[in-house]
Amino acid sequence: MCQKISLQKILLTSALCLISIAVYPQNPYRLSAGARQVGLAYATVATSGFWASFHNQASLAKMNKWSVGLNQDNRFGLSELSNKTFGMIIPSGQRGALGMVYSYYGYAEFNRHTIGLAYGMKLGEKISAGIQTDLYSTRIAGDYRNRYDLTFEGGIQFEPVDDLILGVHVYNPVPTTLHESDIPLVLRLGTSYRFASSFLAMAEMETSDQQYTNARVACEYEFLGNLFLRAGFMSNPLGYAFGGGYSGRILQANLGFITHENLGLTPSLSVVIFIR
């Protein structure tokens, strides 16, 4: 009986590992938190906001309130592939802010803990930059040892004219000859433009040393002063995104959905509280 249960665990763990690879063929390590970001198909390198600060740390420079956030997504309705994330942002003077993020992905037999520490600051009126250190702890049931990986990431945002933002972000810029990790090097370039006070459009290109590219486009519409509708598209893997949310002075709440061409729909829910 015990052997049968162990075999079931091994098969389930192997299946979930394969699904994880299918979901994230480019970078299974990259933090995916934020229901707003999900609704925008992750076209976030040139945007700002609480969760955007952990997609491009340069936008931390625009965060001037203490804030905490919670996010959860269940990939394709599978609790074994759920991702739970907690974040905190602490302003540091008038020119920057500190950020901390923690996420737990998976379940008891296969999981990954992620801890990130970030800082972003203004370098001038039109430009900001940020950096983040990431520590990963991965556990696979059975005779596998826990695995630990350490890397860093950083980005720049530049506003050459009003309402236009250019963003650059690099993830894991460490030569593979210096470590044994399979974490990829990822470069993202993007822009956002506010065509009107209520309409924001974004476009982004992502590439990696694993020889893939991913194009993303998205838009966000604000109505009634604090309600939002969002939609987006990504090319690799092919997926469509949509969502909505509320943004108030103290509370933000967002719901986002993104599709996968083979595996279906993933919902995401996030809440952010601004303390002061």
N, C-alpha and C positions, 0 to 999 in steps of 0.2 A: 504493500500500500504506500509506504513512504517513498519507494523508488518511483511509483507511478506519479505521486504528487511532485517529486523533484523533477521528473521528466516534463511534466506539464509546465512547471515554472521555467525550465530551460527553454522550452518551445515558445512560451509566451514572451519571455525576455528577448529571445532572438527575433521574434516577429515584430516587437515594438522597436527594437534597434533598427530593423530594416525599414519600418515605417518612418522613423525619425530621419533616416538618410533620404527617403523619398520626399519628405516634407521640406528638408533643408539640404538639397544637393550641393549648395554652395558653401554654407557656413552654419553648421549646427550649433555653434557656440554663441553667435551674436544674440544679444538681448533683444527681445521682441515685444517688450512691455508697452502698454498704452493703447486703449481702445480707440482713441482718436487716430493714432498712427495706423492701426489696423484698417479703419475706415478710409484712410488715405493710401492704402496699399504700400505703406512704409516709405512713401516719398517725403521723407522728413529731414533731409540733410540741410535744407535751407529754411526750416521753420523754427518757431520758438514755442515755449510752453514747458510744463512740468516734465512730462515723459520725453519730449523732444530733447531735453537737456542730456539725456542718457543715450541718444542716438547721434547727436553732435554736441559735444561738451562746450563748444563755443557759445551756445545759447544760454548756458548757465549765467553768463554775464548779465542777462536781461531779467533774471529772477531776483526781485527785491523784497520778497516776503518769505518768512519761515513757512514751510509747507511739507506735508506728508501725503503719500499716495499709496493706494492698493490697487492691484490689477490681477485678474485671473482670466485665463482662456483655456478652453477644453477643446483640443484639436479633434475635430470630427466626432465630438460627443464622447470621447474616450477619457475617462478619469485618469487612466494610466499615462496619458500624454498631456495632462494638465500642466500649466505653468502658472505659479503663484509668485507675485513680485511685490516687494515693499520698497519704497523710495523715500528719501528725505533730502530737502534742500535747505541750506542755512546761508543767508546772505552774509557777505564778508566785506563790510565797508560799502562804498558807493560804486565800486568798479568791478566787483566779482562776487562769486558765491561758491560754496562747497556743496558737493552732492555725494550721497551714499545710496547704493542700491543693492538689494539682495533678492535672489530668485531661487525657487526650488522647482525643478522640472522632473517629471516622472512619477515613480511610485517606489515601494519598498525594495523591489528586486532590481530596479534600474532607475537611477536618478542622477541628477547633476545639481550641485549647489554652485551659485555664482555670487561673488561679492565684488562690487566695484566701488572705488573711491575716486571722486572727480573734482576738478576745480576749473572754473572758467572765469575769464576776466576781460574787460575792455582794454584794448590797446590804443584806442583813439575813438573819436566820435562815430566813425564809420566801420570800424573793424573790431572783432573780438576773437579770442582763441581759447581753447580748453584742452585738457588732457585727462585721461582716466586710466587707472591701473585695475586690471581684472584678475581675480583668482578663481579657478575652477576646481571643484572636487567631484569626480565622477565615480560612481559605484555600480558595478555589475555583479549580480548574485553568482554564487558558485566559487570556483577556485581562482577568480580574478582578484587582483589587488586593487585597492582604491588608487585612482590616478589623480594627480594634481598638476595643473598647468597654470602658468603665470604669463601674462602679456600686458600690453597697453595699447591705447588708442587715443586719437586726438583729432581736432578739427578747427577750421576757421570759417567765420562768416563775415561777409563784406557787403556793405550797402552803398553802392556807388551813387545811386540816386534814390530819392524817396520812393518807397513802396516796392523796390526791387532788391532782393537779397540773393547773393551768390554763396553757396556752401561747398566746402571740401572736407572730407573726412577720410582718415586712413586708419585701418584696423590691423593690428599685429604687424607693424613694420619692422620685424626682426628677421634677419636672414635665417633660412632654414638650417644653414650649416652651424648655427650657434645653439640649436636646441633640437630635441627629438619629437616635438609635438607635431600633430597633423593639423593644427589651427592654421587656416589660410590667411594670406595677406589680401586685404580687400580695400579697394579704393572707390569712393563714391563722390560724384560731382553732381551738383544740382542747383536749381534756382526756384525762387517763388516770386510771384508778382501779384500785388493787390490791385486789380483792375478797378474796383470800387470799394467803398467802405465795408460792403457786405459780401464781396466775392474775392476769394483767394485761389490762385491756380499754382500748381507745382509740377516740375518735371525733374527727373533724376536718372542718372546712368551709373550702374555699378559694374565693376570688373574685378578680377581676381587672378592670382598666380595659378589658380586651378583651371584657367582657360575657359571662363564663361563670362557672359555679359547679361545684365538684367536691366531693362528699361522700365521706368515707372512714370505714370502721369496721374494727377489727381486734382480735385477741386473741392472747395468748401464754401458753403453759402450760409450766411447768418441772417436770421429773421427774428422779428419781435424783440430785438435788442440783445437776447442772450441764449437763443436756441440756434442749433446748427444742423445742417444736412451735409453729408460728405459722400464722395464716390471716387473710385480709383481703379487703375488697371496696372498689372505687372506682366512682364513677358516670359519670365523664367524662374519658377514654373508658371505656366499661364494661369492667371487668376484675376478675378474681379472683386472689388471691395465696395462696401457701402456702410453707412452708419449715421449716427446722430448723437446729439448731446446737449447739455445745459452747462453754462458757465456763469457763475455768479461771483460776488465779491469774496465770499467765504468758501463756497463749495463748487466743485466741478464734477460732473458725472457724465460718462460717455459709454456708448454701446457701439461696437463695431463688428463687422462680419467680413470674412475673406474666403474665397473659394479656391480649391485646388482642382486642377483639371482631371485628376484621377480619384482623389480621396474625399472630395466633398467640402462641406462648409465648416468653418471654425468661428465660433462666437468669442467675443472678448468684452469684458466689463471692467471699467476702472473708475475709481473715485479719488479725488484730490481735495484736501482740506487746507486752506490757507490760514495759518495761525495768527499772524500779525505782520 
